[in-house]
Amino acid sequence: MNRHWMFLGCLLAGLAVGLGAFGAHGLDERLTVIHGENSVLVNQRIDNWKTAAAYQMYHSLGIILVGIITLIRPSKFARIAGFLFLAGICLFSGLLYALVLLEKPFLGAIVPLGGLSYIGGWVCLALATCCITRPGTIQLGE
């Protein structure tokens, strides 16, 4: 399962780069069509998009870290962290992207659940690292 976490984390990180690039280079035109010349609202939505892409990247790296930690020592807490990070990406970042594009205010009420998933993921990852025992010293040429 550890290589699956690393693979998934890499895919989600690449997607975060692509979505961030869209936010920097194409989103403002789309939002101007939706909101007209309300530059305050357009800028706020672009900031929301940037936040979603940044948090997706951070937690994609967290998922990769889950894979690395489970390579060292399989851990129930690390697996839970991976699922919580994935849920956070869907709920926090995914719903922020949807909120920006669809203008459905009720989505904003669900976004904090993604933030809680992120926090829970980091707590579980911390617990997983407490269980890692230090292996013996590796000698070159063994």
mmCIF file of the C-alpha atoms, coordinates in Angstrom:
data_MODEL
# 
_entry.id   MODEL 
# 
loop_
_atom_site.group_PDB 
_atom_site.id 
_atom_site.type_symbol 
_atom_site.label_atom_id 
_atom_site.label_alt_id 
_atom_site.label_comp_id 
_atom_site.label_asym_id 
_atom_site.label_entity_id 
_atom_site.label_seq_id 
_atom_site.pdbx_PDB_ins_code 
_atom_site.Cartn_x 
_atom_site.Cartn_y 
_atom_site.Cartn_z 
_atom_site.occupancy 
_atom_site.B_iso_or_equiv 
_atom_site.pdbx_formal_charge 
_atom_site.auth_seq_id 
_atom_site.auth_comp_id 
_atom_site.auth_asym_id 
_atom_site.auth_atom_id 
_atom_site.pdbx_PDB_model_num 
ATOM 1   C CA . MET A 1 1   ? 0.000   0.000  0.000   1.00 0.00 ? 1   MET A CA 1 
ATOM 2   C CA . ASN A 1 2   ? 2.919   2.365  0.640   1.00 0.00 ? 2   ASN A CA 1 
ATOM 3   C CA . ARG A 1 3   ? 3.749   2.768  -3.048  1.00 0.00 ? 3   ARG A CA 1 
ATOM 4   C CA . HIS A 1 4   ? 0.079   3.484  -3.725  1.00 0.00 ? 4   HIS A CA 1 
ATOM 5   C CA . TRP A 1 5   ? 0.178   6.378  -1.263  1.00 0.00 ? 5   TRP A CA 1 
ATOM 6   C CA . MET A 1 6   ? 3.303   7.763  -2.926  1.00 0.00 ? 6   MET A CA 1 
ATOM 7   C CA . PHE A 1 7   ? 1.791   7.366  -6.403  1.00 0.00 ? 7   PHE A CA 1 
ATOM 8   C CA . LEU A 1 8   ? -1.459  9.045  -5.347  1.00 0.00 ? 8   LEU A CA 1 
ATOM 9   C CA . GLY A 1 9   ? 0.411   11.869 -3.616  1.00 0.00 ? 9   GLY A CA 1 
ATOM 10  C CA . CYS A 1 10  ? 2.475   12.527 -6.737  1.00 0.00 ? 10  CYS A CA 1 
ATOM 11  C CA . LEU A 1 11  ? -0.632  12.609 -8.948  1.00 0.00 ? 11  LEU A CA 1 
ATOM 12  C CA . LEU A 1 12  ? -2.428  14.985 -6.581  1.00 0.00 ? 12  LEU A CA 1 
ATOM 13  C CA . ALA A 1 13  ? 0.652   17.224 -6.374  1.00 0.00 ? 13  ALA A CA 1 
ATOM 14  C CA . GLY A 1 14  ? 0.822   17.408 -10.164 1.00 0.00 ? 14  GLY A CA 1 
ATOM 15  C CA . LEU A 1 15  ? -2.892  18.228 -10.273 1.00 0.00 ? 15  LEU A CA 1 
ATOM 16  C CA . ALA A 1 16  ? -2.316  20.995 -7.708  1.00 0.00 ? 16  ALA A CA 1 
ATOM 17  C CA . VAL A 1 17  ? 0.311   22.538 -9.994  1.00 0.00 ? 17  VAL A CA 1 
ATOM 18  C CA . GLY A 1 18  ? -2.068  22.411 -12.946 1.00 0.00 ? 18  GLY A CA 1 
ATOM 19  C CA . LEU A 1 19  ? -4.959  23.895 -10.983 1.00 0.00 ? 19  LEU A CA 1 
ATOM 20  C CA . GLY A 1 20  ? -2.673  26.565 -9.563  1.00 0.00 ? 20  GLY A CA 1 
ATOM 21  C CA . ALA A 1 21  ? -1.544  27.474 -13.080 1.00 0.00 ? 21  ALA A CA 1 
ATOM 22  C CA . PHE A 1 22  ? -5.163  27.719 -14.215 1.00 0.00 ? 22  PHE A CA 1 
ATOM 23  C CA . GLY A 1 23  ? -5.850  29.969 -11.235 1.00 0.00 ? 23  GLY A CA 1 
ATOM 24  C CA . ALA A 1 24  ? -2.952  32.217 -12.210 1.00 0.00 ? 24  ALA A CA 1 
ATOM 25  C CA . HIS A 1 25  ? -3.601  32.370 -15.952 1.00 0.00 ? 25  HIS A CA 1 
ATOM 26  C CA . GLY A 1 26  ? -7.222  31.675 -16.849 1.00 0.00 ? 26  GLY A CA 1 
ATOM 27  C CA . LEU A 1 27  ? -9.469  31.923 -13.854 1.00 0.00 ? 27  LEU A CA 1 
ATOM 28  C CA . ASP A 1 28  ? -9.763  35.710 -13.769 1.00 0.00 ? 28  ASP A CA 1 
ATOM 29  C CA . GLU A 1 29  ? -11.348 35.789 -17.249 1.00 0.00 ? 29  GLU A CA 1 
ATOM 30  C CA . ARG A 1 30  ? -13.921 33.178 -16.261 1.00 0.00 ? 30  ARG A CA 1 
ATOM 31  C CA . LEU A 1 31  ? -14.713 34.954 -12.998 1.00 0.00 ? 31  LEU A CA 1 
ATOM 32  C CA . THR A 1 32  ? -15.086 38.292 -14.755 1.00 0.00 ? 32  THR A CA 1 
ATOM 33  C CA . VAL A 1 33  ? -17.770 36.701 -16.934 1.00 0.00 ? 33  VAL A CA 1 
ATOM 34  C CA . ILE A 1 34  ? -19.551 35.415 -13.815 1.00 0.00 ? 34  ILE A CA 1 
ATOM 35  C CA . HIS A 1 35  ? -19.174 38.511 -11.594 1.00 0.00 ? 35  HIS A CA 1 
ATOM 36  C CA . GLY A 1 36  ? -18.805 41.303 -14.112 1.00 0.00 ? 36  GLY A CA 1 
ATOM 37  C CA . GLU A 1 37  ? -16.523 44.114 -13.069 1.00 0.00 ? 37  GLU A CA 1 
ATOM 38  C CA . ASN A 1 38  ? -16.755 43.366 -9.335  1.00 0.00 ? 38  ASN A CA 1 
ATOM 39  C CA . SER A 1 39  ? -12.988 43.195 -8.891  1.00 0.00 ? 39  SER A CA 1 
ATOM 40  C CA . VAL A 1 40  ? -13.187 42.767 -5.115  1.00 0.00 ? 40  VAL A CA 1 
ATOM 41  C CA . LEU A 1 41  ? -15.214 39.568 -5.455  1.00 0.00 ? 41  LEU A CA 1 
ATOM 42  C CA . VAL A 1 42  ? -13.073 38.314 -8.366  1.00 0.00 ? 42  VAL A CA 1 
ATOM 43  C CA . ASN A 1 43  ? -9.892  38.867 -6.327  1.00 0.00 ? 43  ASN A CA 1 
ATOM 44  C CA . GLN A 1 44  ? -11.440 37.142 -3.306  1.00 0.00 ? 44  GLN A CA 1 
ATOM 45  C CA . ARG A 1 45  ? -12.347 34.104 -5.421  1.00 0.00 ? 45  ARG A CA 1 
ATOM 46  C CA . ILE A 1 46  ? -8.841  33.983 -6.934  1.00 0.00 ? 46  ILE A CA 1 
ATOM 47  C CA . ASP A 1 47  ? -7.400  34.046 -3.399  1.00 0.00 ? 47  ASP A CA 1 
ATOM 48  C CA . ASN A 1 48  ? -9.736  31.162 -2.469  1.00 0.00 ? 48  ASN A CA 1 
ATOM 49  C CA . TRP A 1 49  ? -8.458  29.223 -5.490  1.00 0.00 ? 49  TRP A CA 1 
ATOM 50  C CA . LYS A 1 50  ? -4.825  29.867 -4.525  1.00 0.00 ? 50  LYS A CA 1 
ATOM 51  C CA . THR A 1 51  ? -5.540  28.656 -0.986  1.00 0.00 ? 51  THR A CA 1 
ATOM 52  C CA . ALA A 1 52  ? -7.156  25.484 -2.331  1.00 0.00 ? 52  ALA A CA 1 
ATOM 53  C CA . ALA A 1 53  ? -4.194  24.743 -4.623  1.00 0.00 ? 53  ALA A CA 1 
ATOM 54  C CA . ALA A 1 54  ? -1.630  25.447 -1.891  1.00 0.00 ? 54  ALA A CA 1 
ATOM 55  C CA . TYR A 1 55  ? -3.375  23.221 0.661   1.00 0.00 ? 55  TYR A CA 1 
ATOM 56  C CA . GLN A 1 56  ? -3.768  20.498 -1.943  1.00 0.00 ? 56  GLN A CA 1 
ATOM 57  C CA . MET A 1 57  ? -0.013  20.621 -2.580  1.00 0.00 ? 57  MET A CA 1 
ATOM 58  C CA . TYR A 1 58  ? 0.896   20.551 1.120   1.00 0.00 ? 58  TYR A CA 1 
ATOM 59  C CA . HIS A 1 59  ? -1.311  17.569 1.758   1.00 0.00 ? 59  HIS A CA 1 
ATOM 60  C CA . SER A 1 60  ? -0.241  15.758 -1.393  1.00 0.00 ? 60  SER A CA 1 
ATOM 61  C CA . LEU A 1 61  ? 3.252   15.918 0.069   1.00 0.00 ? 61  LEU A CA 1 
ATOM 62  C CA . GLY A 1 62  ? 1.758   14.628 3.318   1.00 0.00 ? 62  GLY A CA 1 
ATOM 63  C CA . ILE A 1 63  ? 0.338   11.648 1.425   1.00 0.00 ? 63  ILE A CA 1 
ATOM 64  C CA . ILE A 1 64  ? 3.777   10.965 -0.067  1.00 0.00 ? 64  ILE A CA 1 
ATOM 65  C CA . LEU A 1 65  ? 5.165   11.113 3.476   1.00 0.00 ? 65  LEU A CA 1 
ATOM 66  C CA . VAL A 1 66  ? 2.563   8.567  4.550   1.00 0.00 ? 66  VAL A CA 1 
ATOM 67  C CA . GLY A 1 67  ? 3.930   6.242  1.872   1.00 0.00 ? 67  GLY A CA 1 
ATOM 68  C CA . ILE A 1 68  ? 7.499   6.753  3.056   1.00 0.00 ? 68  ILE A CA 1 
ATOM 69  C CA . ILE A 1 69  ? 6.590   6.187  6.707   1.00 0.00 ? 69  ILE A CA 1 
ATOM 70  C CA . THR A 1 70  ? 4.689   2.997  5.867   1.00 0.00 ? 70  THR A CA 1 
ATOM 71  C CA . LEU A 1 71  ? 7.761   1.796  3.976   1.00 0.00 ? 71  LEU A CA 1 
ATOM 72  C CA . ILE A 1 72  ? 9.773   2.128  7.161   1.00 0.00 ? 72  ILE A CA 1 
ATOM 73  C CA . ARG A 1 73  ? 7.154   0.586  9.374   1.00 0.00 ? 73  ARG A CA 1 
ATOM 74  C CA . PRO A 1 74  ? 3.509   -0.178 8.539   1.00 0.00 ? 74  PRO A CA 1 
ATOM 75  C CA . SER A 1 75  ? 1.212   1.770  10.816  1.00 0.00 ? 75  SER A CA 1 
ATOM 76  C CA . LYS A 1 76  ? -2.531  1.967  11.296  1.00 0.00 ? 76  LYS A CA 1 
ATOM 77  C CA . PHE A 1 77  ? -2.149  5.645  12.179  1.00 0.00 ? 77  PHE A CA 1 
ATOM 78  C CA . ALA A 1 78  ? -0.226  6.380  8.979   1.00 0.00 ? 78  ALA A CA 1 
ATOM 79  C CA . ARG A 1 79  ? -2.947  4.741  6.868   1.00 0.00 ? 79  ARG A CA 1 
ATOM 80  C CA . ILE A 1 80  ? -5.631  6.729  8.675   1.00 0.00 ? 80  ILE A CA 1 
ATOM 81  C CA . ALA A 1 81  ? -3.575  9.889  8.065   1.00 0.00 ? 81  ALA A CA 1 
ATOM 82  C CA . GLY A 1 82  ? -3.448  9.108  4.346   1.00 0.00 ? 82  GLY A CA 1 
ATOM 83  C CA . PHE A 1 83  ? -7.218  8.713  4.157   1.00 0.00 ? 83  PHE A CA 1 
ATOM 84  C CA . LEU A 1 84  ? -7.764  11.887 6.181   1.00 0.00 ? 84  LEU A CA 1 
ATOM 85  C CA . PHE A 1 85  ? -5.426  13.854 3.902   1.00 0.00 ? 85  PHE A CA 1 
ATOM 86  C CA . LEU A 1 86  ? -7.292  12.501 0.874   1.00 0.00 ? 86  LEU A CA 1 
ATOM 87  C CA . ALA A 1 87  ? -10.641 13.414 2.443   1.00 0.00 ? 87  ALA A CA 1 
ATOM 88  C CA . GLY A 1 88  ? -9.275  16.869 3.248   1.00 0.00 ? 88  GLY A CA 1 
ATOM 89  C CA . ILE A 1 89  ? -8.154  17.406 -0.337  1.00 0.00 ? 89  ILE A CA 1 
ATOM 90  C CA . CYS A 1 90  ? -11.616 16.451 -1.581  1.00 0.00 ? 90  CYS A CA 1 
ATOM 91  C CA . LEU A 1 91  ? -13.586 18.388 1.033   1.00 0.00 ? 91  LEU A CA 1 
ATOM 92  C CA . PHE A 1 92  ? -11.402 21.458 1.549   1.00 0.00 ? 92  PHE A CA 1 
ATOM 93  C CA . SER A 1 93  ? -9.617  22.030 -1.740  1.00 0.00 ? 93  SER A CA 1 
ATOM 94  C CA . GLY A 1 94  ? -12.193 20.337 -3.959  1.00 0.00 ? 94  GLY A CA 1 
ATOM 95  C CA . LEU A 1 95  ? -15.114 22.233 -2.497  1.00 0.00 ? 95  LEU A CA 1 
ATOM 96  C CA . LEU A 1 96  ? -13.213 25.536 -2.600  1.00 0.00 ? 96  LEU A CA 1 
ATOM 97  C CA . TYR A 1 97  ? -12.576 24.964 -6.315  1.00 0.00 ? 97  TYR A CA 1 
ATOM 98  C CA . ALA A 1 98  ? -16.268 24.168 -6.783  1.00 0.00 ? 98  ALA A CA 1 
ATOM 99  C CA . LEU A 1 99  ? -17.330 27.187 -4.741  1.00 0.00 ? 99  LEU A CA 1 
ATOM 100 C CA . VAL A 1 100 ? -15.211 29.487 -6.901  1.00 0.00 ? 100 VAL A CA 1 
ATOM 101 C CA . LEU A 1 101 ? -16.502 28.062 -10.189 1.00 0.00 ? 101 LEU A CA 1 
ATOM 102 C CA . LEU A 1 102 ? -20.123 27.338 -9.309  1.00 0.00 ? 102 LEU A CA 1 
ATOM 103 C CA . GLU A 1 103 ? -20.960 30.084 -6.806  1.00 0.00 ? 103 GLU A CA 1 
ATOM 104 C CA . LYS A 1 104 ? -22.944 27.741 -4.560  1.00 0.00 ? 104 LYS A CA 1 
ATOM 105 C CA . PRO A 1 105 ? -22.648 29.335 -1.098  1.00 0.00 ? 105 PRO A CA 1 
ATOM 106 C CA . PHE A 1 106 ? -23.799 26.199 0.767   1.00 0.00 ? 106 PHE A CA 1 
ATOM 107 C CA . LEU A 1 107 ? -20.501 24.539 -0.218  1.00 0.00 ? 107 LEU A CA 1 
ATOM 108 C CA . GLY A 1 108 ? -18.705 26.971 2.077   1.00 0.00 ? 108 GLY A CA 1 
ATOM 109 C CA . ALA A 1 109 ? -20.426 25.338 5.058   1.00 0.00 ? 109 ALA A CA 1 
ATOM 110 C CA . ILE A 1 110 ? -18.844 21.947 4.244   1.00 0.00 ? 110 ILE A CA 1 
ATOM 111 C CA . VAL A 1 111 ? -15.284 23.204 3.593   1.00 0.00 ? 111 VAL A CA 1 
ATOM 112 C CA . PRO A 1 112 ? -14.326 23.290 7.324   1.00 0.00 ? 112 PRO A CA 1 
ATOM 113 C CA . LEU A 1 113 ? -14.815 19.507 7.485   1.00 0.00 ? 113 LEU A CA 1 
ATOM 114 C CA . GLY A 1 114 ? -11.898 19.267 5.078   1.00 0.00 ? 114 GLY A CA 1 
ATOM 115 C CA . GLY A 1 115 ? -9.833  21.443 7.384   1.00 0.00 ? 115 GLY A CA 1 
ATOM 116 C CA . LEU A 1 116 ? -10.657 19.127 10.275  1.00 0.00 ? 116 LEU A CA 1 
ATOM 117 C CA . SER A 1 117 ? -9.613  16.176 8.113   1.00 0.00 ? 117 SER A CA 1 
ATOM 118 C CA . TYR A 1 118 ? -6.275  17.871 7.442   1.00 0.00 ? 118 TYR A CA 1 
ATOM 119 C CA . ILE A 1 119 ? -5.714  18.470 11.159  1.00 0.00 ? 119 ILE A CA 1 
ATOM 120 C CA . GLY A 1 120 ? -6.702  14.901 12.027  1.00 0.00 ? 120 GLY A CA 1 
ATOM 121 C CA . GLY A 1 121 ? -4.340  13.614 9.360   1.00 0.00 ? 121 GLY A CA 1 
ATOM 122 C CA . TRP A 1 122 ? -1.376  15.469 10.848  1.00 0.00 ? 122 TRP A CA 1 
ATOM 123 C CA . VAL A 1 123 ? -2.247  14.233 14.345  1.00 0.00 ? 123 VAL A CA 1 
ATOM 124 C CA . CYS A 1 124 ? -2.427  10.636 13.076  1.00 0.00 ? 124 CYS A CA 1 
ATOM 125 C CA . LEU A 1 125 ? 0.838   11.057 11.192  1.00 0.00 ? 125 LEU A CA 1 
ATOM 126 C CA . ALA A 1 126 ? 2.470   12.338 14.383  1.00 0.00 ? 126 ALA A CA 1 
ATOM 127 C CA . LEU A 1 127 ? 1.178   9.266  16.234  1.00 0.00 ? 127 LEU A CA 1 
ATOM 128 C CA . ALA A 1 128 ? 2.527   7.040  13.448  1.00 0.00 ? 128 ALA A CA 1 
ATOM 129 C CA . THR A 1 129 ? 5.992   8.543  13.787  1.00 0.00 ? 129 THR A CA 1 
ATOM 130 C CA . CYS A 1 130 ? 5.986   7.879  17.534  1.00 0.00 ? 130 CYS A CA 1 
ATOM 131 C CA . CYS A 1 131 ? 5.848   4.174  16.721  1.00 0.00 ? 131 CYS A CA 1 
ATOM 132 C CA . ILE A 1 132 ? 8.873   4.138  14.413  1.00 0.00 ? 132 ILE A CA 1 
ATOM 133 C CA . THR A 1 133 ? 11.819  2.352  15.966  1.00 0.00 ? 133 THR A CA 1 
ATOM 134 C CA . ARG A 1 134 ? 15.299  3.304  14.957  1.00 0.00 ? 134 ARG A CA 1 
ATOM 135 C CA . PRO A 1 135 ? 16.974  0.519  12.982  1.00 0.00 ? 135 PRO A CA 1 
ATOM 136 C CA . GLY A 1 136 ? 20.554  -0.530 13.678  1.00 0.00 ? 136 GLY A CA 1 
ATOM 137 C CA . THR A 1 137 ? 23.376  1.293  11.964  1.00 0.00 ? 137 THR A CA 1 
ATOM 138 C CA . ILE A 1 138 ? 23.886  0.250  8.372   1.00 0.00 ? 138 ILE A CA 1 
ATOM 139 C CA . GLN A 1 139 ? 27.501  -0.344 7.405   1.00 0.00 ? 139 GLN A CA 1 
ATOM 140 C CA . LEU A 1 140 ? 28.696  0.224  3.856   1.00 0.00 ? 140 LEU A CA 1 
ATOM 141 C CA . GLY A 1 141 ? 29.515  -2.979 2.048   1.00 0.00 ? 141 GLY A CA 1 
ATOM 142 C CA . GLU A 1 142 ? 27.049  -5.149 3.963   1.00 0.00 ? 142 GLU A CA 1 
# 
